[in-house]
Amino acid sequence: MTNSDYKVIVGLEIHVQLATRTKMFCGCELVFAGEPNSRVCPVCLGLPGALPVMNRQAVESAILTATALNCKIAEFTKWDRKSYYYPDLPKNYQISQYDLPIGSNGFIEIPIGGGATKKIRIRRVHLEEDAGKNIHAGSFSQVDLNRAGTPLMEIVTEPDINSAEEVRLLATELQRIVRFLGVSEADMQKGHMRFEPNVNLHIKKDGKEYKTPITEVKNLNSFKALEKSVAYEAQRQFDNFTERGEVMQSGNKKTFGWDDIKEVTVLQREKEEAHDYRYFPDPDLVPVVVDEKWLNEIKTRLCELPLKTQERFVTVYGLSDYDVSVLSADRATAEYFDSAVKAGGDAKRVCNLITQAGLKMANEKNCGVAQLGIEPARLAELAKMTDAGQISATAAVTIFGKMAESKEQPGKLAEKLELLQKSDAGELEKIVDEVIASNPQAVEDAKSGDKKSKKAHGFLMGQVMQKTKGTANPQVVAKILGAKLKV
Amino acid sequence: MSDELLGFSCRQLRDEIAAGRTKSTDATGTVFTQIEKYDGQIGAFLSTFKQDALKRAKEIDEKIAKGQSVGALAGVPIAVKDNMCTTFGATTCGSKILENFHSPYNATVIEKLLAADAIIIGKTNLDEFAMGSSTENSGLKKTSNPWDKSRVPGGSSGGSAAAVAAQMCFAALGSDTGGSIRQPASFCGVVGLKPTYGRISRYGLVAYGSSLDQIGPLTKDIADCALLLNVIAGHDEKDSTSVDEKTAPMCDFLDGVGKEVKNLNIAVVPQLFEGADSEVIAAIKSAIEIYRKLGAEIVEIKMPHFEYAIAAYYLIATAEASSNLARYDGVHYGHRTKNAGDYIEVYTKSRAEALGTEVKRRIMLGTYALSSGYYDAYYLKALKVRNLIRSDFTAAFGKADCIMMPTSPTTAFKIGEKTADPLQMYLSDVYTIAVNLAGVPAISIPCGFDNKNLPIGLQIISPAFSEEKLFRIAGKFESQTDFHKKRPGL
């Protein structure tokens, strides 16, 4: 059997940690790490008598995201308790949303190459609180509740994803979206995004269609693990089908973990246990009514989504796929680029400065390009100077670096660093004449028109540049030289 | 001197103390003498804070001596039910599972009492996690009724009611989920108020049935009840279900006490008089007769869904309780079994060892009611009944200012009389439970005694956030009668 005989079916659950100031239901500040159990209070510890209070910022973040994902926003939503016992869950119930999620029935568009996109339907977007962490230390375990109560946005797709690559594309696209919206840092290293794909295959064999048992892979926290685990599961399921004829039956859904080192999925639960979470509305919280006024207020915070930005950069500015992907990686960079272009910089020139000089510096300083301290208008000036031939492209990169430090105008910096190009034809002609006079052999070679000609041209050009310490505008010099060496 | 002092209302004592005529240290000392003398027989307190209370009393006396201003309960010894979190002493909820639990924070009501310069003298016994009607379900102590020590004080705020009746404090706080303030108030011959749901912050009240629980005062008279409500009521940003000032404007509840209610209409529900003891019915009827003679109009109404209240209550309250009590698991705090093989056994054995029979019964019931496949038939149905009961009350308040009925169908029963039959015990809350389901306020006031000299309580129910009017209506009866002034011979 070949690949074309089966179709991979994947639905994805994504947990996104929101970048709110405080936790979901208490006033503890959201800070990464810290001494175990140091970022807690009676509420997130689940102490007797403590009561949750909804974090409005988290709700607004979820509404904003759900809107960006084209969801229907619930006018009336509420909080439900999901009951299960686990040591990292201090109340032994999680406050979540059951039948009335904040957003439902939306879709996300993912880029699938060559400018094409694919729509993946979004089933729901809801909010819940995170649990703590169990730390196993040999014969005993400890519980750290610093993370308990952290706001999580859960996004569930329909099973519209058809390859491991598409799963990754969806995940990275979602990461860009939540960063563009500013609702999450979406830092994978800090576990801000966690994935749980549900995978199975629809196989065509002898004119019949078979479905393999659905497996859920739990708790993946990197794009690589997500993509590899889905690919692995698809292959494993296909092998199981061909070797043992394993097909979907009621109750044979399995739960797997992912072994990052061996790069294999590991069975966690053979049969889907009859989980009864006993959901019911949390009587400690009041329902949330999203009226039009509030919704409109939240919608003012919407921005152009990365895919749209990308499309615009290609069609309006004619930038390459690579350039566009760099410029639209985050909202600040995209907006920075936009502003510099709006201030009069040539798009390609500005783009080159950002991708060649900006990114490297930003990486070194561990910040975004927009945070380097160079005003977009100054960047535009720098681009204009380059285009006007006042400075060379190489000099522009040098000046860019200095601009971040000195905040001086690019023109002043070019002067100070003696990087202004000599473009005065009269002045340059004198120098060219000197060079021609003192290099008769090269001049002869250049005029010869044979193989040596090109090399000799280059040599004479080099001599001019040497005499001007590199400040001569090469285009002007080439023109003068060309005229003088014409046979 | 000490007898006279013990007889003071909170208002009298506060004014005496504030004026410097009586010292809070004397009042506090006297209360502890009373506790030392009688609580051995009554068993109202789970913990007392004599040293700290006297120290605080001294501080308040000093403040007064220096001419500094003091709060509305300055120097007044108050007891609180042991399901409200305090940073001092343990907060046990009458359960072995929290026997050694020390809260790192104070409940909002505790903060408010302290801000009003009250002296918190101790924490009172209760049915475990407030589940019960006799305080016999306490996992830690038995409490007797001061009027007859062979009888129960009612429950679940039995310790608070007994402490007020036996003059071991000047007032107490209780909590009421299905009658837990009003029924013991009735059994012990004191005044007990269940305020409107949302009137008082539940922050720091250990939850039983969150949508029903409400803290309220148990006092010697109605004005004291109003005074305590003044202190503890109000919106709390820590409790989302506490009502904001726009919906329930704060007022001075004391203002209303003693004022007239013009054209008072009282609703009675004849169908409800059927299940009660004849002596109780007689006392309620003569109380209503007093109102009639004073010019009130009596309207007979029907409340067609009232009889389903107990059934709905035991699904809603237990469903919430099954979830609220899940946190007592031996992992984070409270009792942990010494015999666990794995973490599952930490849960099962810790809970099996330290939770009482009635608590386990209600957790089981609630878990069942919320289980998939049963949710619609039980929990959801109960919520529908709750709505119907609410509309019964709305309809009633369209015709009358208040509804009057017994607080309890009987006077205090014998210790052990109903423990073998939980259903009989549940039925003793028949008159109080519907009020919690509707969320409206209700007060129980002393209105007579049966032939065994046991107090009888009249329950007056009024619309949501009409406590001020409720005090006026209740105050009318109190001003005409002496029942509230009678104290048990200890």
Chai-1 contact restraints between the chains, C-beta under 6 A:
chainA,res_idxA,chainB,res_idxB,connection_type,confidence,min_distance_angstrom,max_distance_angstrom,comment,restraint_id
A,P42,B,Y105,contact,1.0,0.0,6.0,A-B,restraint_1
A,G46,B,R327,contact,1.0,0.0,6.0,A-B,restraint_2
A,P48,B,V206,contact,1.0,0.0,6.0,A-B,restraint_3
A,G49,B,C85,contact,1.0,0.0,6.0,A-B,restraint_4
A,G49,B,G204,contact,1.0,0.0,6.0,A-B,restraint_5
A,G49,B,L205,contact,1.0,0.0,6.0,A-B,restraint_6
A,G49,B,V206,contact,1.0,0.0,6.0,A-B,restraint_7
A,L51,B,Y203,contact,1.0,0.0,6.0,A-B,restraint_8
A,L51,B,D239,contact,1.0,0.0,6.0,A-B,restraint_9
A,V53,B,S240,contact,1.0,0.0,6.0,A-B,restraint_10
A,R81,B,S323,contact,1.0,0.0,6.0,A-B,restraint_11
A,S83,B,S323,contact,1.0,0.0,6.0,A-B,restraint_12
A,Y85,B,Y347,contact,1.0,0.0,6.0,A-B,restraint_13
A,P87,B,V331,contact,1.0,0.0,6.0,A-B,restraint_14
A,P90,B,H332,contact,1.0,0.0,6.0,A-B,restraint_15
A,K91,B,R327,contact,1.0,0.0,6.0,A-B,restraint_16
A,N92,B,A326,contact,1.0,0.0,6.0,A-B,restraint_17
A,N92,B,R327,contact,1.0,0.0,6.0,A-B,restraint_18
A,N92,B,D329,contact,1.0,0.0,6.0,A-B,restraint_19
A,Y93,B,S323,contact,1.0,0.0,6.0,A-B,restraint_20
A,Y93,B,A326,contact,1.0,0.0,6.0,A-B,restraint_21
A,D276,B,S371,contact,1.0,0.0,6.0,A-B,restraint_22
A,D276,B,S372,contact,1.0,0.0,6.0,A-B,restraint_23
A,R278,B,L370,contact,1.0,0.0,6.0,A-B,restraint_24
A,F280,B,L370,contact,1.0,0.0,6.0,A-B,restraint_25
A,P283,B,S210,contact,1.0,0.0,6.0,A-B,restraint_26
A,P283,B,S211,contact,1.0,0.0,6.0,A-B,restraint_27
A,P283,B,E320,contact,1.0,0.0,6.0,A-B,restraint_28
A,D284,B,S210,contact,1.0,0.0,6.0,A-B,restraint_29
A,L285,B,S240,contact,1.0,0.0,6.0,A-B,restraint_30
A,V286,B,S240,contact,1.0,0.0,6.0,A-B,restraint_31
